[in-house]
């Protein structure tokens, strides 16, 4: 398949990049401020991730494009409507990262409520000699509300149950087979839980789903965990609420304008900040890469795609 052109539009793990180079004629978008027309005509696939995909302009610039394969679950950086219109296939990497992201969400809850990061800094600074660290907040038994009871939301719920946490949720439609309590809107969910977890896809409807009203409903004893997408949260409102004490705390793996993080968060003790590492383990990223490669191979061999979206 060496004659098949593949355009890489995002930084990925070395294993995936090397395998793409072995199998295809690989073009890296950062090496071409503007793709020469002869290259554009040879590109039949685009590989991206959660931060870079294929917008309408790129799709229009690649007349031979057949498939967009994303090294992520989220596909909000891909113009799905244009892909459907032009018959371009789209794949992502679901399932293989579910467990890792759910694990991390529980880690964020524990780190936030038990102030694990601050405890670590306290010991490193030699402050333990001056006295014990201040008391923190119990996690076990807290009510966990989840926005989006899909694969990841379900996995978060299952883990939180292990800490005797009552579970409730909001999704576009009620899951009739779910044993968890359903709330018909996010404000009601926030009003009735201690910890609110964002685990839904990013769409026009879920952009800024966490707004001032939701944050105020969660309140000064409530905690927000975002392992979805940064744009789910109105970041300016979040910063204001944390500074004013209108929200108890936040554990964030994602941000609105990554990798830029609001500097106001750096000095706050009631936040835990991670650099979008929900799926960031060697094992999971390798499995994600294999899915990208498997989808491309299936497409070019005329076989069914492994994880088709479009």
Secondary structure as UniProt FT lines:
FT   TURN            2..3
FT   STRAND          5..8
FT   HELIX           14..23
FT   STRAND          25..28
FT   HELIX           29..31
FT   HELIX           37..40
FT   TURN            41..42
FT   STRAND          43..48
FT   HELIX           56..61
FT   TURN            63..64
FT   STRAND          67..70
FT   TURN            76..77
FT   HELIX           80..86
FT   STRAND          89..91
FT   TURN            96..97
FT   HELIX           98..113
FT   TURN            114..115
FT   HELIX           116..124
FT   TURN            125..126
FT   HELIX           127..130
FT   TURN            140..141
FT   STRAND          144..147
FT   HELIX           151..161
FT   TURN            162..164
FT   STRAND          167..170
FT   TURN            176..177
FT   STRAND          181..182
FT   HELIX           186..191
FT   STRAND          195..198
FT   TURN            204..208
FT   HELIX           212..218
FT   TURN            220..221
FT   STRAND          223..226
FT   HELIX           230..232
FT   HELIX           235..244
FT   STRAND          249..252
FT   TURN            258..259
FT   HELIX           263..265
FT   TURN            266..267
FT   STRAND          271..273
FT   TURN            278..279
FT   HELIX           282..300
FT   TURN            301..302
//
